[in-house]
Amino acid sequence: MSGSTTPSERAFVLGLDGVPWRLIEQWSDEGELPNFARMREEGASGTLDSTRPPTTPLAWPSIATGVWPDKHGIYGFQNLSSEYSHEMYTSRDLAQPALWDQLGPSHVGNVPMTYPAREIDGTMVTGMMTPSTDREFTHPPDLQDEIDSRIPNYNISLDYPEYADRLDDFEVAVDDMLTKRRELMEIQMDRAGDDWQLFFFVYTAPDRFQHLIWDMDRLLAHYKKLDEILGEVMAYTDEHDADLYVVSDHGFGPIEELVYVNRILEQEGYLFRREDEGTRGALASLGISRDAITGALNRVGITEETLVQSLPRRLVDSVAEQIPGDHALYDVDYDRTVAFVHDTGNCYINDTERFDSGVVSPREVPEVKADIRAAFESATDDDGDPLLVVHDGDDLFPTDEDSPDLVVGGRGVYESRSGMSDEIRGDTGTYDASHRSEGIVLCRGPSIAPGATLRGARVVDVAPTLLHGIGEPVPENADGRVLFDAFDEEGTPAATKVERTTVGRIENGEKVDEDFDDVEDRLKGLGYME
């Protein structure tokens, strides 16, 4: 099938969240993953470099749009306001048109950061960051009824803290989630029929599994299930003469220690905690916590969700500031703090233009940023090796002046965390492994070169390559390039100049105002949030 001179007019993206190239290469070479081996033999393959930081909310939008976060607008799980409050990023924060906005009919399933569902030409079932299946999470809405009918107890994700000490049960639960996700894919395939141009479906199970279980025997058993799914998708794309792209948003690897980066800032005098003698401290001394208050409200029939939806956001934040609990941002004294790390490694200088209680003038930011970078880079382990990798936000995100000033992440077996702690280094607890920058990209189809090796591929290169491969124009502002090494030399894409088109910035209007507590709990269970 591969190597035909007739190009495809449709493409399928099979997303496998968190799958590293090293394991695919090893197990396909050993014959354990026959369909991955076929993808490598009959198509093009290689590593795929992720975003910085290499995390789900940045990387999947970059794969889907072909641009870095400074253009698509999503920098993490939570957006930080000038008042130091935070709200979850949603699909309405995506500023760059995704592949499903440019192609149609499109069928989009379980892709992170797609909630709430957009009205597209085709179908959409939202993925990670969907609060619950009690919400409307499909387009069209009647698709939700079909899912309820054909997949009883369909869930967006698992309650990960529940499985912290029950790994055998966790493995069973992940397998069940994988099975239901496969059934969802088949529902969307049924709906698509023969009338589709794009299929974009993501399996997040490998990422979730690997965070808590980094055992090669167990991982191989899980990957064999992924290989079966890949075989089904290969048959489907063969039937429809479609190009197939198998991609992961980042890789994975073991971790041995956590590094609390805000503690480094605190020790160096850049960050100060709020004093305990305030209202928050007084409540804490009386044993009054967020959990205690919400528990009391629940006993009289008032849920935290009801309060969040009924009260103005400013009032909710004001109350949260006074109640001890899981509010790391509210533990910081911003009137004295020079810099702080928010979300997954985003470091902000507390400057007077950006933040309401800023203490650093804009002209001082470059010098302060250099000093803080030096402080992070000087943190070492017992052998004198650096604990962290630090990137300049201006280099990563040049088109957005409101992007993070620095991005800090763990080096090697060290995982950075932004929560408040009394120690710089800590035990990983239930977490076995976490993200690495090197993911996978494999492609196969009518115009793809058999056995080709892709070198230097990045997450932003997927969308331009896919578009050009099926004869569609590439947005002029794309940061990614077309991976011509993927195409058969005798095929049309290899011999055709890249056509460009202008795409407009998406203006999504109002934010999504609803309760994301369950989402936050799931993210905490995976170590994504403190």
BAVEXDREN-479125 format. One line per 4 residues: number of its first residue (from 1); for each residue x, y, z of C-alpha. Coordinates in steps of 0.001 Angstrom, whole numbers. Example, Ala and Ser with C-alpha at 12.3 -4.5 7.8 and 13.67 -1.06 7.14 Angstrom:
BEGIN
1	12300/-4500/7800; 13670/-1060/7140
This chain:
BEGIN
1	0/0/0; 2770/2468/917; 4796/4143/-1765; 1943/4733/-4221
5	2284/7691/-6578; -1367/8580/-5910; -1511/10784/-2808; -4094/10362/-96
9	-6843/12930/361; -7506/12075/3991; -5471/11427/7143; -5820/9718/10502
13	-3882/10846/13587; -3599/8133/16231; -2348/9779/19408; -636/7664/22071
17	-25/9927/25047; 3424/9618/26595; 4840/6778/24496; 8675/6956/24272
21	10626/6024/21144; 13053/3805/23044; 10371/1274/24006; 8739/1247/20562
25	12102/729/18891; 13178/-2032/21279; 9941/-4029/21337; 9226/-3718/17625
29	12782/-4891/16865; 12219/-7865/19172; 8961/-8819/17445; 6782/-8009/20443
33	4861/-5253/18632; 4216/-6502/15082; 2038/-3592/13973; 4519/-984/15158
37	7161/-2980/13297; 5009/-2822/10146; 4622/932/10560; 8407/1301/10659
41	8981/-1070/7751; 6197/190/5480; 6382/3863/6411; 8547/6601/7909
45	9415/6859/11589; 11560/8624/14162; 11614/10558/17381; 9334/13542/17988
49	10625/16422/20097; 8036/17902/22455; 7287/21353/23821; 9081/22917/26783
53	7869/21853/29239; 6970/18497/27625; 3431/18325/28967; 16/17386/27613
57	-1713/20804/27630; 1056/22428/25583; 2001/19571/23289; -1332/18264/21953
61	-2453/21740/20836; 959/22153/19164; 476/18846/17327; -3029/19843/16259
65	-2147/23393/15137; 1503/23354/14023; 2433/26294/16276; 4126/26728/19648
69	2191/27836/22763; 2860/31544/22255; 612/31338/19177; -1964/28752/20238
73	-2294/30335/23682; -2181/27387/26125; 742/27277/28565; -383/24657/31045
77	-3378/23320/32903; -4177/26610/34640; -4157/30163/33366; -2726/32725/35782
81	-4440/36091/36205; -2928/39432/37186; -4592/38928/40585; -2724/35609/41114
85	-5889/33546/40821; -6093/30698/38360; -8633/29044/36122; -8449/25955/33970
89	-7451/26332/30343; -10135/25048/27987; -10742/24768/24249; -11899/28381/24295
93	-8342/29448/25033; -7058/27888/21801; -6258/30842/19537; -4889/29000/16484
97	-7204/26932/14233; -6632/23203/14733; -6609/20602/11967; -10300/19909/12553
101	-11050/23589/11959; -9304/23424/8577; -10458/20009/7347; -13840/18349/7148
105	-15653/16264/7819; -13451/15665/10861; -13911/13210/13703; -12112/14108/16917
109	-12040/11786/19915; -10555/12088/23410; -8062/14799/22454; -6872/16716/25552
113	-7859/20381/25839; -10934/20090/23572; -13558/20732/26271; -16066/22253/25731
117	-16764/20615/22382; -16725/22874/19338; -19284/22793/16593; -17270/21306/13758
121	-18066/19634/10477; -18104/16109/11890; -18086/14717/15438; -16169/15529/18590
125	-15897/13761/21939; -13853/15831/24369; -10989/14386/26378; -8745/15321/29282
129	-9923/18458/31168; -13596/17529/30705; -15103/17956/34209; -17335/14880/33978
133	-19671/12970/31695; -22545/14712/33439; -21656/17697/31252; -22340/17944/27548
137	-19079/16613/26117; -19923/15756/22509; -20783/17332/19212; -23411/16770/18079
141	-25157/16421/21473; -27019/13251/20463; -23675/11449/20155; -23579/11518/23938
145	-26778/9458/24062; -25247/6864/21756; -22147/6653/23960; -24318/6177/27055
149	-26192/3406/25279; -23222/1532/23791; -20592/2159/26500; -22194/2016/29968
153	-20220/3919/32621; -18005/5660/30063; -15573/7933/31918; -13191/10616/30778
157	-10565/9552/33305; -9891/7714/36563; -9788/8851/40178; -6032/8300/40444
161	-5567/8959/44191; -7940/6063/44791; -5384/3682/43233; -2235/4984/44920
165	-1739/1788/46947; -3718/-579/44717; -1611/-994/41598; -3136/-4334/40580
169	-6591/-2761/40652; -5184/257/38847; -3903/-1943/36020; -7357/-3496/35639
173	-8985/-40/35665; -6602/1287/32984; -7292/-1756/30794; -11017/-1143/31178
177	-10546/2529/30255; -8522/1486/27195; -11260/-928/26095; -13962/1718/26431
181	-11875/4249/24540; -11479/1743/21714; -15261/1270/21659; -15637/5051/21441
185	-13282/5148/18461; -15401/2496/16749; -18573/4516/17404; -16999/7508/15703
189	-15788/5321/12858; -19368/4107/12388; -20625/7686/12346; -17926/8763/9906
193	-18725/6112/7305; -16801/6897/4136; -17362/10640/4364; -14398/12039/6276
197	-11161/13904/5665; -9595/13842/9141; -9727/11421/12050; -7887/12531/15204
201	-8129/10148/18154; -5966/10050/21300; -5382/7272/23818; -4161/8769/27112
205	-3954/5400/28893; -180/4824/28394; 661/8142/30057; -1622/7425/33006
209	-335/3878/33369; 3339/4845/33266; 3066/7556/35925; 2267/4942/38555
213	3757/1775/37020; 7193/1743/35380; 7679/-2017/35218; 8831/-3403/31870
217	6785/-6616/31992; 3600/-4760/32848; 4377/-2043/30329; 4923/-4552/27541
221	1559/-6154/28259; -46/-2715/27992; 1853/-1866/24801; 678/-5095/23203
225	-2887/-3845/23663; -1871/-585/21990; -359/-2628/19163; -3713/-4387/18648
229	-5472/-1025/18438; -2850/164/15952; -3558/-2904/13810; -7255/-2021/13721
233	-6482/1566/12728; -4038/435/10027; -6734/-1755/8496; -9190/1150/8679
237	-6818/3581/6975; -5939/990/4303; -9633/579/3583; -10010/4333/3134
241	-6676/5001/1354; -5703/7367/4143; -2380/8512/5531; -1813/7399/9122
245	214/9361/11660; 1005/7718/14997; 2330/10320/17424; 2986/10856/21110
249	3037/14274/22710; 6126/13464/24765; 8150/10527/26009; 8535/8951/29432
253	11173/7778/31871; 11723/6830/35517; 12023/9428/38270; 13825/9107/41604
257	13270/12404/43399; 11050/15485/43320; 12553/18985/43240; 10442/21774/44756
261	11449/24797/42729; 9507/27371/44758; 11510/26262/47810; 14676/27208/45915
265	13226/30663/45313; 12246/30908/48967; 15715/29968/50201; 17322/32472/47834
269	15074/35272/49104; 12953/35641/45968; 9723/34226/47419; 8028/34810/50770
273	5156/32943/52364; 2248/34650/54056; 2576/35060/57811; 563/32639/59940
277	-888/35325/62201; -3427/36315/59536; -6961/35000/59141; -5710/31999/57189
281	-3294/31060/59966; -5895/31574/62675; -8322/29261/60877; -5594/26669/60468
285	-4753/26791/64187; -8400/25996/64935; -8299/22974/62638; -10459/24670/60020
289	-9458/23545/56558; -10892/23535/53059; -11839/19865/53413; -13520/20461/56760
293	-15586/23349/55415; -16647/21619/52214; -17499/18485/54198; -19778/20491/56484
297	-21458/22135/53510; -22016/18769/51846; -23719/17436/54959; -26374/20128/54648
301	-26773/19677/50913; -24580/22543/49676; -21807/21448/47342; -18640/23354/46548
305	-19777/23235/42925; -22942/25110/43863; -20920/27827/45580; -18497/28174/42683
309	-21305/28452/40150; -23456/30777/42271; -20914/33246/43650; -18791/35770/41740
313	-15289/34545/40948; -13672/37371/42930; -15622/36362/46054; -14685/32701/45626
317	-11006/33643/45376; -11317/35910/48416; -12753/33094/50502; -10106/30669/49234
321	-7382/33075/50333; -8591/32787/53917; -9153/29015/54050; -6128/26742/54532
325	-5862/23899/52087; -4704/23079/48574; -4183/26647/47415; -430/27017/46900
329	-831/30392/45215; -2588/31791/48278; 318/30804/50531; 2595/33378/48878
333	3046/36951/50102; 3087/38733/46765; 3801/42131/48306; 7307/40858/49025
337	7784/38093/46432; 10071/38711/43450; 9314/35516/41507; 7285/32310/41752
341	6655/29117/39778; 3118/28274/38709; 1614/25177/37073; 4115/22795/35444
345	7318/24823/35627; 6212/28286/34487; 8266/30874/36383; 7007/34452/36526
349	8822/37565/37650; 6411/39516/39857; 6650/42690/37814; 4553/45794/38323
353	3063/45836/34824; 1853/42247/34778; 675/41684/38365; -1478/43703/40757
357	1003/43388/43628; 4145/43406/41509; 7410/44499/43130; 9825/44383/40168
361	9924/47209/37629; 9914/46123/33955; 13408/47511/33388; 14750/45267/36153
365	13188/42075/34779; 16127/40958/32548; 18640/41201/35411; 16313/39533/37903
369	15531/36789/35423; 19235/36091/34892; 19816/35887/38658; 16903/33503/39163
373	18010/31317/36288; 21446/31105/37891; 19838/30116/41209; 17888/27300/39566
377	20885/26072/37598; 23104/26056/40691; 20855/23554/42480; 22708/20222/42445
381	22423/16709/43802; 24890/14956/46123; 27226/14293/43207; 27212/17928/42121
385	25054/17289/39065; 22363/19858/38169; 18818/19046/39293; 17061/21299/36803
389	16913/22425/33197; 15967/26068/32661; 14752/27759/29461; 14256/31463/28772
393	10597/32194/28050; 11550/34858/25496; 13382/32203/23480; 10586/29643/23711
397	7687/32045/23216; 8942/35058/21246; 5588/36334/19968; 3799/36641/23334
401	4963/39219/25866; 2698/37650/28505; 4334/34224/28315; 6265/32796/31312
405	9614/34461/31991; 11371/31146/32539; 10424/27490/32162; 12028/25167/34682
409	11934/21370/34663; 13659/18389/36227; 16804/16980/34664; 16977/13227/34080
413	15569/11290/37032; 14510/14480/38839; 10961/15824/38526; 10224/19487/39280
417	7183/20480/41316; 5739/23915/41967; 4015/23207/45300; 5222/24766/48546
421	7564/22584/50596; 10024/22897/53459; 12660/20924/51571; 14112/21304/48076
425	14130/17565/47398; 11497/15012/48253; 10393/11444/47735; 8342/10623/44627
429	5716/8820/46682; 3442/6801/44406; 4978/8146/41189; 7299/5828/39281
433	7958/7830/36115; 7244/11073/34319; 7626/12999/31083; 10627/13187/28785
437	11011/15363/25691; 11421/12555/23157; 8167/11068/21843; 7377/9159/18643
441	6183/9822/15107; 5399/7074/12620; 3552/7597/9360; 2323/5273/6643
445	113/5800/3623; -216/6137/-132; 2530/8757/-500; 4777/7797/2429
449	8236/6334/1750; 8694/2785/3099; 11446/2434/5695; 12268/6138/5807
453	13856/7664/8898; 12598/10996/10204; 15246/13130/11883; 14710/16267/13896
457	10900/16053/13887; 9070/18256/16380; 5481/18305/17558; 4772/21407/15459
461	5840/19553/12291; 2968/17038/12376; 175/19341/11183; 2107/20931/8268
465	3295/17507/7089; -189/16015/7297; -1763/18944/5439; 794/18950/2647
469	606/15174/2356; -3111/15273/1536; -2843/18260/-782; -4069/20962/1596
473	-2425/24357/2241; -327/25005/5349; -1037/28096/7498; 1421/30914/6812
477	2141/31383/10513; 2931/27713/11171; 6063/27203/13257; 6458/23665/11972
481	7945/22513/8689; 6859/19844/6236; 8834/16649/6839; 9667/15895/3204
485	11789/12910/4283; 8490/11142/5009; 7293/11204/1396; 8048/8788/-1404
489	10318/10505/-3941; 7956/9579/-6770; 4856/10768/-4962; 3067/14068/-5523
493	3790/15599/-2060; 7548/15113/-2499; 7525/16978/-5809; 5019/19689/-4898
497	5833/23075/-3412; 4152/23810/-84; 1036/25899/-594; 382/28511/2077
501	-2849/29979/3397; -3807/32680/5866; -5721/31607/8954; -7378/33972/11379
505	-6884/34028/15128; -9792/32355/16919; -11716/34737/19159; -13558/32551/21629
509	-15162/35161/23834; -16147/34309/27389; -14365/31772/29558; -15855/28497/30757
513	-17246/29217/34222; -17845/25932/35986; -16452/23601/38617; -13212/21808/37709
517	-12538/20310/41158; -12724/16729/39893; -10281/17605/37132; -7901/19147/39674
521	-8096/16022/41841; -7267/13815/38863; -4330/16050/37934; -3048/15936/41510
525	-3311/12170/41431; -936/12132/38467; 1431/14664/40006; 529/17375/37502
529	-730/19726/40211; -9/20252/43900
